[in-house]
């Protein structure tokens, strides 16, 4: 919208005396202050750059997104702050000699000052209508990290839903025959004991035990499969995480001893309780410690560290196992991914789902031949309660 009064004054600026010129400068300063206030209330980042890419203006949101300081304005090139954009511009052959400046729109992944996804819209500024030169660009940055993450979660949920539909058929088709096999193997075992066939009978009994073991293994695979694909709403109660860790370690004590593995739980201070499902959280700890055990040679060591801040409780499981290669690290939470000969590849998928259902997060770091660190982040009770209330309010609407 044109400011016709200001335009008239600017049109005859050379005729202004010192008094009117001072009034004009004050008016321009007020206009600039008002525009900056407006731009700083906008959540999108807004930048103005010249033809060399030097940032001439940046609102507060833009500074936060790319880590720009106010003192950098007029000094730093945008290409230095966002190197991927420079590569994009070179690919588009954008330079100051072009007659038609392109309008650019693309998504960028930024790693500084924090990891986020940004949608960029870049429009040329023509300072002289009818001439070939350009006054630079206006750049608009929109943070689409949440949208991107939500989309990835939606795709994962759709994939899980398709597995759920398949699971119903698989459980029905495999469950009944396995039950039948179990019953008939038990009948055969009793019959062999009655016949008393000596050494030959012992061989048959051994073969029978192998068959029973394989049936049990198939039954366990189906059970884990259904646990992975049929999520059960967590039954939330006040939980002491350290108490649950100790319960799981007592269950795994014999296996840890047989494997000659050492476990240390290091507590810096008392941990706040959380809201969670007792059985599901124990399943998380059991799966993580089981994986660590199976990744280590005799003499290996597991450290379990704890800490908390104002909002979260953290547990870290550090093992000295074989580690995971960089290319395989991204597959850890995928269904059926496993490096174990007899693994079903669903354990970590179950862990990730349970953590997400509890409003928590799981992180994993690993180096091949050195070991793995798994970090669990649980929301404290006050934060979890707010999340549940917020979710409930959205559902009612």
N, C-alpha and C positions, 0 to 999 in steps of 0.2 A: 504494500500500500504506500503510495507516494505521500511524502510530507511536503505539500505544495508551498507552504510558507517558507520552509527551510530551503527548498529548491530555488525560490525567488531570491533569497538572500545570497545563496551560493553563486547564483548567476551574475550578481553584480558585486562580488566580494572586493574587486579592485576599487570600488567607489566608497567602501566603508571607512569611516574614521576610526580612531583608536578606541573610542568608547564603544561603538557598535561592534567593532571587531572583538573586543573583550567579551561583550554579551554573547556573541556568536560562539566563541571558544567555550564559554561556560555552558552554553546550550548543547554543544557537541559533546562535551564531557558528560553531561547528564544523560544524553542519548546513549552514549557508549556504556555508561554504568548500568542503565536500564537493560540494554541488550545483553550485557554480560550476566546480569542477574537472571534473566530469562533463560539464557543458554545453560547456566549452571544448575538450573532446576530440572533440566532434561536428563533422563537416564542414559540416553545414547551419547556416545562420544562424538564431539564435533571438532574438526581440525581444519585449519586453512593453511595450505602450503604454497610456496612460490614455485616457479618453474624448475628450480634446482632441488626441490624437495625439502627446503628449510621450513620448519614449522613457524608460521607467523602468528597463529592463534590456536589455543586449545582450551576447551572447557574442562571443568573439574572431572567429569566422567572419563573423558579421553585421557587425561593425565593418569588417572587410576588404572585404566585398562592397559596402557603400554609402558607404565613406569616413567612418565615424563615429569620433570620438575618445572616449576614456573620459570626458573632461571634458564632453562633450556630453550624456551621460546625465543625465536629469532636467531638461534645459534645451531641447534641440532637438526640434522636431516632426518626425515621420517624413515628413510631407508635404513638408517642405522638402528632405529628402534624396532622396525618390523622388516627384517631382511627378506622374508618371503614375498613381501609386496614389491620390493625392488626387482626380484627375479620375475614376478608377474608382469611388471611394467616393461622389462627388457624383452620379454616374450611377445608383448603386444607392440613392441617397437615404438614406444611413446617417447618422444623427445621434443625439444622446444622448437624444432623446425617444421613439425607437422602442421598442415593447414587445419585438419579436422581432428580435434582432440577427442579421444574415445571416452565414453562413460563406462566405468568399470564396476562390476559387481561380482564378488566372490567370497567364499568362506576361507578364513585363515585359522590356523591353530597357533596360539601364542603360548610360550613357555615362561615368559617373564612379564610382570613380577609374580604372576601365578599362572598355573595352567588353565587355559580357557579357550573356547571356540568363539570366533568373532565373525560376524557377517559385515563385509566392507562394501560401501557404496561411494564411488568417487566421481565427482562431476567437475568438468573444467569451468574456470571463470574467464569470461571474455571481457576484458577491460575496455576494449575499443571495438564497438560494433562495426562490422564491415572491414576490419583489418585482420591480418593473419596472426598477430601476436596474441599471447594468452597471459592472463594474470595468475596462473597457477590452478589450484584445485581446492574444492571443498570436499572433505572426507568425513563420512558418517560411519561410525563403528557401533554395531549392535551386538551385545553379548548374548549369544545363543547357546551357551554351555548347558543350561538347564533343559532347554528344548532338545539339544543333541543327546543328553543323557537319558531324558524321558523317552526319546525315540528308540535308543538302544535297549532300554528296559522293556519297551513295548514289543520290540522284535523278539527279545528273549522270552517274554511271557507268551507270545504267540507260538514260539517254538516249543515251549514247555506244554502248552495246551494241546498241541498236536501229539506230543508224546503221551499225555494223559489219556487221550482218546484211544491210542494204540494200546496203552497199558491195560485197559479194561478187558480187551480181547485176549491179550497175552496172558494175563492172570487166570482167566477162565480156561483157556486152551491148555496151559501148562500146569496149572495148579491141580486140577482133577487127576490127570494121569500120574503126576508125582505122588499124590496121596495113595493112589492105587498101587503104584510100585512099592512104596514104603510098606504097605500092609502085606503084600505078597512076599517081599523080601523077609519080613519078620516071620511069616508062615514057613518059608523055606528054611530059615535059620533054626526054628524049633524042630522041624522034621529031621534035619541033619543031626541035631543033638540026640534025638531018639534013635536014629539008625546006628550011630556010633561006628562010623566007617574007618576009624583009625587015622593013619597018615594021609590017606586019600581024602578022608573027611576034613582033615585040617586044611588041606589045600583048597578044597571047595569053600570052607568057612572063611579063609583069607580072601578069596575072590569075592565072596558075598559081602564081606566088610568093605572092600573097595567099592563095590556097587552102592552100598548104603552111604558111604562117604560122598560119592559123586551125587547121589540123590539129595543129600543134605546140602551140598554145595550149590546145586541148582536151585533148591528151595531158598537158600540165603540170597542168591542173586536176584530172584524174583522179589523177595522181601525188600531188599535195598532199592530195587527198581521202583517199587510202589511207594516207598518212603520218599524217593526223589521226586516223583511226578504227581503224587497226591498230597499236596501241602495241607497240613492240619493247622487250624488257627491256634496260636500259642495260648496256653492258659496262664495268664500273668499272675505271679505271686512275688513277694519280696524274697530276693535271693542273695546269699553270700557266695560270691564267685570263688573265693579261696576254699571255702568248704566243699564246693562241688568239684574243684580240681583235686582236692585230697581224696574225695570219694572215688573218682575215676582212677587215680594213681593206685589206690588200694586194690581195685579190681584188676589192674594191669601189673600189679607188683610181681607176681610169679613170672610172667612173660619177660618183664624187664630184667629180672634176676637171671633167668635162663639165657638171655641174650647178652648178659654181662654189661648192662647199660646203667649209667648213673644219672639221677635226676636231682636237680637243686631248684627249690622254689625260693626266690629272693623277694622279700616283701619290704619295701622302703617305709611304709606306714599303713595304718589301717585303711581298708578300702570301703567306700560307701556301698551300700546295697543297691541292687538294681531291680527292675520289674522284668520277670522273664518266666519262661516255661521250664521247670526243673529238668524234665526228661530231655527236652530238645537241647538245652544248653550242655547237659552232660554228653549228649551225642556229639556236639561240636568238639568238646575237649577230647572225647574218646577217639574220634576220627583223626584229629590233628596229631595226638600223641602216638597213635597207631602208625600213621604215615611216617613219623619221625623215627620210630623204632625200626621199621622195615627198611629205612634208608641208611641205617648206620651199621657199621661192623662192630664186633665185640670191643668193649672199651670206649664206646661212644658216649657222648654227654648231652643231656637236654637241660637247658636253663629255662625257667619260667619266671619272667619278671612282671611286676605289677606297678602301676602308678595311676594317678587320677588328676584331673583339673576341675574347674568349676562346673563343667557340663558332662564330662565323659569319664569312664573307667577303662583303662587299657590293660590288656594282658598280652605279653609277648612270649612266643614259644621259639626258642633258639636251639637248633640241633647241629651236630657236627657230621651230618650225613653226606651222601654223595652229591647233593645239590641238584639244581635244575638248570639246563642250558637256557640261554637267552631266547632262542627260537621256540622253546617248549613252554616258557614261563606264561605266555598269554593263553595257553591251552588248558591250564591247570583246572579251571572251573567249568570246562566244557564236559558235557555228558560223554561217558565212555572213554575219556582220555586217561590212560594209565601207563606207567613204565614197568609195572609189576606183572610177572607172568600169570598170576592167578587173580589179579585185581579186576574189579568190575568197573572201575572208572567213574563211580557215582558219589564217592565219599565227599570230595571237596565241593561238588555241586550242591549236595545236601547242606554242607556247612555254610556256603554262601547264601542259600535260600533262608536258612534259619536266622542268620545274622540280619538279613534284610527284613525279615518278618518282625524282628525285635528292634527295628530302627537303628541297627548298628552297621558297622562296616568291617571288612576284612582286607588286609594288605599283605602282600607277600614279596619278599626279597630273597634272592638266591644266587649263589655262585657255584658253578660246577666244581666238584671236588673239595669244596670248603664247607658248605652247609646251607641251611635255609632258616629264614626268620619269618614267622607269621605273626602279624599284629591284629588283635581283635579290639574293636572300639565299641563299647556299650554306652548308650545314653544313661545318665543318672536319672533317678526317679522323677525329679521335678521336670526335667526336659522331656522324658518319655510321656509323662502325664499330659504335658502341653501338646505334644504331637498327637496323642490319642484324642484329646478334646478337639483339636483342630480338625482331625480326620473325621470325627463324629459330626462336627458342625457342617462340614462340606457334604457329608452323606445326606444329612437332613435336608439340605437345600436342594 
